């Protein structure tokens, strides 16, 4: 088990280069299964989640080479269609491999996915969509087997704009017969990135980034090189780090358009923000102001930034109200913040945060990826040293986190 020891109460200043997107890398790595040849991916973050996904790719039969943010994947010799159960249980996004394996082999077997305990996150939308495409589904002893002779395009109307279901439908239908449409599709930038990658490979996908996507099946795909988009959640996290520590932080390698809801809230909190082509600079006031936040599917406020904003608002002047509309267990981090003196009341999906001037140091533990990042933000604001245990969750999604924090003046060390 790893831990962070953080000495807080320092104003953080400087520049941070944001890594490639975790949530774009994982479906793009899965999509490399479809072209039966080589995919060269650049700007892939070296984090636990990408390592696990690449490990599964190797177990399926792919050849993987990694060097300096470049990952080369050759999927020509993949023969297996079962995703290993022990790795499937480690992270939820492994379910995205199902769509790609189905698209290529017309069959796949997998167990229910694991990952952070932030809510039910059922995969029924994925399975209902697969059935619409003519795929037979059997569930036995925790395993799901999907099989068909051919995948035939269909019109799919999602009950909820699920990112994972949208991605899985795209992956399953790129090589299908006919045309597939997705109504009420998720509109996240990571879906647009997946479609750009597949289109560069020879797919015919239109409308990604909107709520209506059309996929016209093609017979084969080609070798491709592709640069992964920057991680908008890491970017939002570092902006909150600057805000919470009364800092002056510049983040580079970002797309400011992807950060609009976060930037608007930080401006409401009193931060001065300057946007350029691929950089954002934040200058924080001495004390932040309270704001209200509602998480929504993109282009609304992202659920993945709710926790880090919650930690930041715990020292803002006034009372903030957060409404979490996506995942029911997203507030687990608040019990740890309370150990540090935070005044937070939870009622169902609503959190009421009465800001205090200073949190105090304590021994706390991460319960999920973004909740872990929230505890880091809280620790950076306190006097004295805070110990955060179970930081494996944090390492799943943030590349070189402590090194980047040290670069802008944080006093942080990692313990085994």
C-alpha positions in Angstrom: 0.0 0.0 0.0 1.3 3.4 -0.9 0.8 6.7 0.9 1.4 10.4 0.4 2.8 12.7 3.1 1.9 16.3 2.3 3.0 19.4 4.1 0.4 22.0 3.3 0.0 25.8 3.6 2.2 26.7 0.6 1.0 28.9 -2.2 1.7 26.9 -5.4 3.0 28.7 -8.5 4.4 27.7 -11.9 3.5 25.7 -15.0 2.2 22.2 -15.3 2.1 20.2 -18.6 -1.1 18.2 -18.7 -0.8 14.5 -19.8 -2.8 12.6 -22.4 -6.4 11.8 -21.5 -7.0 8.6 -19.5 -10.7 8.5 -20.6 -9.7 8.9 -24.3 -6.8 6.5 -24.2 -8.7 3.5 -22.9 -11.3 3.2 -25.7 -8.7 4.1 -28.3 -6.4 1.3 -27.1 -9.4 -1.0 -27.3 -10.2 0.2 -30.8 -6.8 -0.9 -32.1 -8.2 -4.4 -32.0 -10.4 -3.6 -35.0 -7.7 -2.9 -37.7 -5.8 -6.3 -37.3 -2.5 -4.4 -37.8 -0.4 -1.7 -36.1 -1.6 1.4 -34.3 0.9 4.0 -33.1 -0.5 6.1 -30.2 1.1 9.2 -28.9 0.5 11.1 -25.6 -0.7 8.0 -23.8 -0.5 8.6 -20.1 1.7 6.2 -18.1 -0.9 5.4 -15.4 -2.3 2.3 -13.8 -5.4 2.2 -16.0 -3.5 2.2 -19.3 -1.1 -0.3 -17.9 -3.9 -2.7 -17.0 -5.6 -2.2 -20.4 -2.3 -2.9 -22.3 -1.8 -6.0 -20.1 -5.2 -7.3 -21.2 -4.3 -6.5 -24.8 -1.1 -8.6 -24.5 -3.0 -11.5 -22.8 -5.5 -11.4 -25.8 -2.5 -11.8 -28.2 -1.5 -8.3 -29.1 2.2 -7.2 -29.3 2.8 -4.0 -27.4 5.8 -1.7 -27.4 6.0 1.4 -25.1 8.5 4.3 -25.1 8.3 7.9 -24.0 4.5 8.3 -24.2 4.4 6.4 -27.5 2.6 3.0 -27.5 2.7 0.7 -30.5 0.1 -2.0 -30.6 0.0 -4.8 -33.2 -3.3 -6.7 -33.0 -2.8 -9.1 -36.0 -2.3 -12.2 -33.9 -5.2 -11.7 -31.4 -7.2 -14.9 -31.3 -8.7 -14.9 -27.8 -12.2 -13.5 -27.2 -12.4 -13.7 -23.4 -11.3 -10.7 -21.3 -9.4 -12.1 -18.2 -11.6 -11.9 -15.1 -8.9 -10.9 -12.6 -8.0 -7.8 -14.7 -11.6 -7.0 -15.6 -12.3 -6.7 -11.9 -9.7 -4.0 -11.4 -11.3 -1.3 -13.5 -14.7 -0.6 -15.0 -13.5 0.7 -18.4 -12.2 -2.7 -19.4 -15.9 -3.3 -20.5 -15.0 -1.1 -23.6 -12.9 -4.0 -24.9 -16.1 -6.0 -25.3 -17.4 -3.8 -28.2 -14.0 -4.0 -30.0 -13.7 -7.7 -29.6 -17.3 -8.2 -30.7 -16.8 -5.9 -33.7 -13.9 -8.0 -34.9 -14.7 -11.6 -33.9 -18.6 -11.5 -33.4 -18.2 -13.0 -30.0 -16.8 -12.0 -26.6 -17.0 -13.3 -23.0 -16.4 -11.1 -20.0 -17.3 -10.7 -16.3 -18.9 -7.7 -14.6 -16.4 -4.8 -14.5 -14.8 -3.4 -11.3 -13.1 -0.1 -10.6 -13.9 2.7 -8.2 -16.9 2.2 -5.9 -18.8 5.4 -6.9 -22.1 3.9 -7.7 -23.9 1.1 -9.5 -22.9 2.0 -13.0 -24.8 -0.9 -14.6 -24.0 -2.1 -18.0 -27.6 -2.8 -19.0 -27.5 0.0 -21.6 -24.5 -1.7 -23.3 -26.2 -5.1 -23.4 -29.6 -3.7 -24.6 -27.7 -2.0 -27.5 -25.9 -5.2 -28.3 -29.2 -7.1 -28.5 -30.5 -4.4 -30.9 -27.6 -5.2 -33.2 -28.6 -8.9 -33.4 -26.1 -10.1 -30.8 -27.3 -13.0 -28.5 -26.4 -12.5 -24.8 -26.1 -15.3 -22.2 -25.4 -14.6 -18.5 -24.0 -17.5 -16.4 -22.3 -17.4 -13.0 -21.2 -13.8 -13.3 -20.0 -14.1 -16.9 -21.6 -12.5 -19.9 -21.2 -14.2 -23.3 -22.2 -12.2 -26.5 -22.2 -14.0 -29.8 -23.7 -13.6 -33.3 -23.1 -14.6 -36.9 -23.1 -11.0 -38.1 -23.7 -7.5 -36.6 -26.3 -5.6 -38.5 -26.7 -1.9 -38.2 -29.7 -0.6 -36.2 -31.2 2.6 -34.7 -30.4 2.7 -31.0 -32.0 5.2 -28.6 -30.1 5.4 -25.3 -32.2 5.9 -22.2 -29.3 7.9 -20.7 -26.3 9.4 -22.6 -23.9 6.9 -21.2 -20.2 7.4 -22.3 -19.3 3.7 -22.1 -22.4 2.5 -23.9 -21.9 5.1 -26.7 -18.3 4.0 -27.1 -19.2 0.3 -27.1 -21.8 0.7 -29.8 -19.4 2.6 -32.0 -16.7 -0.1 -31.5 -19.1 -2.9 -32.2 -20.6 -1.4 -35.4 -17.6 0.1 -37.2 -17.2 -3.2 -39.2 -20.9 -4.0 -39.1 -23.3 -4.4 -42.1 -25.4 -1.4 -42.9 -25.9 1.8 -40.9 -26.2 2.3 -37.1 -27.5 5.4 -35.5 -27.2 6.4 -31.8 -29.8 8.9 -30.5 -29.2 10.5 -27.1 -25.5 9.7 -27.5 -23.0 10.9 -24.9 -21.3 14.1 -26.3 -18.0 14.0 -24.3 -14.8 15.1 -26.1 -13.3 11.7 -25.5 -16.0 10.2 -27.8 -15.1 12.7 -30.4 -11.4 11.6 -30.0 -12.3 7.9 -30.4 -14.3 8.7 -33.6 -11.4 10.8 -35.0 -9.0 7.9 -34.4 -11.4 5.3 -36.0 -12.1 7.6 -39.0 -8.3 8.0 -39.5 -8.2 4.2 -39.6 -10.9 4.2 -42.4 -14.2 4.1 -40.4 -17.2 6.2 -41.4 -18.5 7.9 -38.2 -20.4 11.2 -38.3 -21.8 13.3 -35.5 -19.4 12.3 -32.7 -19.5 15.1 -30.1 -23.3 15.6 -30.7 -26.2 13.6 -29.4 -26.8 11.9 -32.7 -24.1 9.7 -34.2 -24.2 7.7 -37.5 -21.8 4.8 -38.1 -21.7 3.4 -41.6 -20.1 -0.1 -41.6 -16.9 -0.6 -43.6 -15.2 -3.9 -44.5 -11.7 -3.2 -43.3 -9.5 -0.7 -41.5 -5.9 0.3 -41.9 -2.7 1.1 -39.9 -2.8 4.4 -38.1 -0.8 6.9 -36.0 -2.7 9.1 -33.6 -2.2 11.7 -30.9 -4.4 11.3 -27.9 -6.2 14.5 -26.6 -5.2 16.2 -23.3 -6.8 15.1 -20.1 -9.5 17.7 -19.2 -10.0 16.1 -15.7 -6.4 16.4 -14.8 -6.4 20.0 -16.1 -9.5 20.8 -13.9 -7.8 19.2 -10.9 -4.7 21.4 -11.3 -6.8 24.5 -11.7 -8.5 23.6 -8.4 -5.1 23.0 -6.8 -4.1 26.5 -7.8 -7.4 27.9 -6.6 -7.3 26.2 -3.2 -3.8 27.2 -2.4 -4.2 30.9 -3.4 -1.8 30.1 -6.2 -0.8 31.3 -9.6 -0.8 28.3 -12.0 -0.5 27.9 -15.7 -1.5 24.6 -17.3 -0.2 23.7 -20.8 -1.2 21.1 -23.4 -4.9 21.7 -22.8 -8.0 22.5 -24.9 -9.7 25.4 -23.0 -13.0 24.5 -24.8 -13.1 21.2 -22.9 -12.9 23.1 -19.5 -15.7 25.7 -19.9 -17.9 24.6 -17.0 -14.9 24.3 -14.6 -13.5 27.7 -15.7 -16.8 29.4 -15.3 -17.2 28.0 -11.7 -13.6 29.1 -10.8 -14.3 32.6 -12.1 -17.5 32.7 -9.9 -15.2 31.7 -7.0 -13.1 34.8 -7.6 -10.2 33.4 -9.7 -8.8 35.4 -12.6 -8.4 33.1 -15.6 -6.7 33.8 -18.9 -7.1 31.4 -21.8 -4.8 31.1 -24.8 -4.8 28.5 -27.6 -3.6 25.5 -25.5 -2.8 27.1 -22.1 -4.9 28.3 -19.2 -3.5 30.6 -16.4 -5.3 30.9 -13.1 -4.6 33.5 -10.4 -6.5 32.8 -7.2 -7.7 35.3 -4.6 -6.7 35.1 -1.0 -10.1 33.5 -0.2 -12.5 31.8 -2.6 -16.2 32.5 -2.7 -18.9 29.8 -2.4 -20.7 28.6 -5.5 -23.4 26.0 -6.4 -22.6 23.1 -8.7 -24.8 20.5 -10.5 -23.1 17.7 -12.3 -24.5 16.8 -15.7 -23.5 14.9 -18.8 -21.2 16.9 -21.1 -21.4 19.8 -21.9 -22.5 20.2 -18.3 -20.3 20.2 -15.2 -18.4 16.9 -15.1 -19.0 14.4 -12.3 -15.3 13.6 -12.4 -14.5 17.1 -11.1 -17.2 17.2 -8.4 -14.9 15.8 -5.7 -12.0 18.2 -6.4 -14.3 21.2 -6.4 -15.9 19.9 -3.2 -12.6 19.9 -1.4 -11.8 23.4 -2.8 -15.1 24.8 -1.7 -14.6 23.4 1.9 -12.4 26.5 2.5 -14.4 29.0 0.5 -16.3 31.9 2.1 -20.0 31.1 2.4 -22.2 28.0 1.8 -21.9 26.0 -1.4 -24.5 23.4 -2.6 -23.5 20.5 -4.9 -26.0 18.3 -6.6 -24.5 15.0 -7.9 -26.8 13.8 -10.7 -24.6 11.0 -12.2 -23.2 8.7 -9.5 -24.8 8.0 -6.2 -21.6 7.1 -4.2 -19.5 10.1 -5.3 -19.6 11.7 -1.8 -17.5 9.0 0.0 -14.5 11.4 0.1 -16.5 13.8 2.3 -16.3 11.6 5.4 -12.5 11.9 5.1 -12.7 15.7 4.6 -14.7 15.9 7.8 -11.7 14.3 9.6 -9.8 17.4 8.5 -12.5 19.7 9.9 -14.7 20.3 6.8 -18.3 21.1 7.5 -20.3 19.1 4.9 -23.8 17.7 5.2 -25.0 15.0 2.7 -28.7 14.5 2.0 -29.1 12.0 -0.9 -27.5 13.5 -4.0 -27.1 16.9 -2.3 -24.0 18.1 -0.4 -24.1 21.3 1.6 -20.6 22.7 2.3 -20.1 25.5 4.9 -16.7 26.9 4.1 -14.2 27.3 6.9 -11.0 29.3 6.9 -8.6 26.4 7.4 -8.7 22.6 7.4 -6.4 20.8 9.7 -4.1 17.9 9.0 -5.2 14.3 9.7 -4.6 10.7 8.5 -7.1 10.0 5.7 -7.5 7.4 2.9 -8.6 7.5 -0.7 -11.7 5.5 -1.6 -11.7 6.3 -5.3 -9.7 8.0 -8.0 -11.2 11.6 -7.9 -12.0 11.4 -4.2 -8.3 10.7 -3.7 -7.3 13.8 -5.7 -9.8 15.8 -3.5 -7.9 14.7 -0.4 -4.6 15.9 -2.0 -6.1 19.3 -2.6 -7.4 19.5 1.0 -3.9 18.4 2.4 -2.2 21.1 0.3 -4.3 23.8 2.2 -3.6 22.7 5.8 -0.9 23.6 8.3 1.2 20.6 9.2 1.5 17.2 7.5 -1.4 15.0 6.2 -1.0 11.3 5.4 -3.2 10.0 2.6 -3.3 6.2 2.4 -4.5 3.9 -0.5 -3.2 6.3 -3.1 -3.2 3.4 -5.6 -6.6 4.9 -6.6 -5.0 8.2 -7.4 -2.2 6.5 -9.4 -4.9 5.0 -11.6 -5.6 8.3 -13.3 -2.8 10.9 -12.7 0.5 10.6 -14.4 3.6 11.7 -12.4 1.3 13.4 -9.9 3.7 14.1 -7.1 6.5 15.2 -9.5 4.1 17.7 -11.1 3.0 19.0 -7.7 6.7 19.3 -6.6 7.4 21.4 -9.7 4.9 24.0 -8.6 6.1 24.1 -5.0 4.2 21.4 -3.2 5.9 19.5 -0.3 4.9 15.9 -1.1 6.5 12.5 -0.7 5.3 9.0 -1.6 5.8 6.2 0.9 5.7 2.5 0.2 
